[in-house]
Amino acid sequence: MASEHDEGRSGGVAAPQDGTAAEPQAPDPKTAAAITAAEAAGPQNGESVRVDSWIWAVRLIKTRSLGATACRGGHVRVNGERVKPAHSLRVGDEVRLRHEGRERVVVVKRLIRKRVGAPIAAQCYIDNSPPPPPREAVAPAGIRDRGAGRPTKRDRRELQRLRGLEGLSRSRKDAEMSPDSRP
């Protein structure tokens, strides 16, 4: 049975003992003030925000110019369509962003124009992105231990095979040995 002291540490909202539903706790004053400031700086009802500005403001991309470049390169899609940097976003739009080898899928919950802190930015969208691959799966192939010395011919061929370069050396060898290549 939880005591009064444990209630504050649980992280969630404790249900009352009488069986009625608990009221959600209000966010801390700093977060509430930041949300209010972000909403005040955001667009008024019915207005929209540029897609490059929004993905920067909610911290999906580090700079706005990177956001514009991603839009121009076709890495940003809104509701399944490639968009230009000045495309207007509305609440409920699905934004797909390919960045740094990963695809992010988010649904717009709140429109903001100014960049905000990470906790507030996370409240502006619903993240439907697939989980990132495990670190073992993205480990680079063919990394040698430091101080292992120069690779032997056998080691080099194994590294080429792991990196997918084995076809290059074999095709060169085949071209040298084929009778058709002689003049």
VENLIN-V421736 format. One record per pair of residues at least 6 apart in sequence whose ideal C-beta (glycine too) atoms are under 6 Angstrom apart, sorted by sequence separation. I is the first residue (numbers start at 1). J is the second residue. If there is no record, write none. Layout:
((I:J) (I:J))
//
This chain:
((43:49) (55:61) (61:67) (70:76) (160:166) (175:181) (7:14) (15:22) (76:83) (97:104) (56:64) (74:82) (13:22) (96:105) (13:24) (56:67) (95:106) (13:25) (52:64) (55:67) (71:83) (112:124) (71:84) (94:107) (71:85) (79:93) (110:124) (52:67) (78:93) (79:94) (93:108) (109:124) (52:68) (109:125) (68:85) (78:95) (91:108) (108:125) (109:126) (142:159) (52:71) (77:96) (89:108) (106:125) (107:126) (142:162) (76:97) (106:127) (141:162) (142:163) (141:163) (75:98) (105:128) (105:129) (104:129) (102:132) (51:83) (52:85) (54:89) (50:86) (51:87) (60:97) (51:89) (48:88) (49:89) (48:89) (48:90) (60:104) (57:112) (57:115) (59:118) (49:111) (59:121) (58:121) (49:113) (58:124) (58:125) (43:111) (42:111) (42:112) (42:113) (41:113) (41:114) (38:112) (38:116) (38:120) (35:120) (34:120))
//
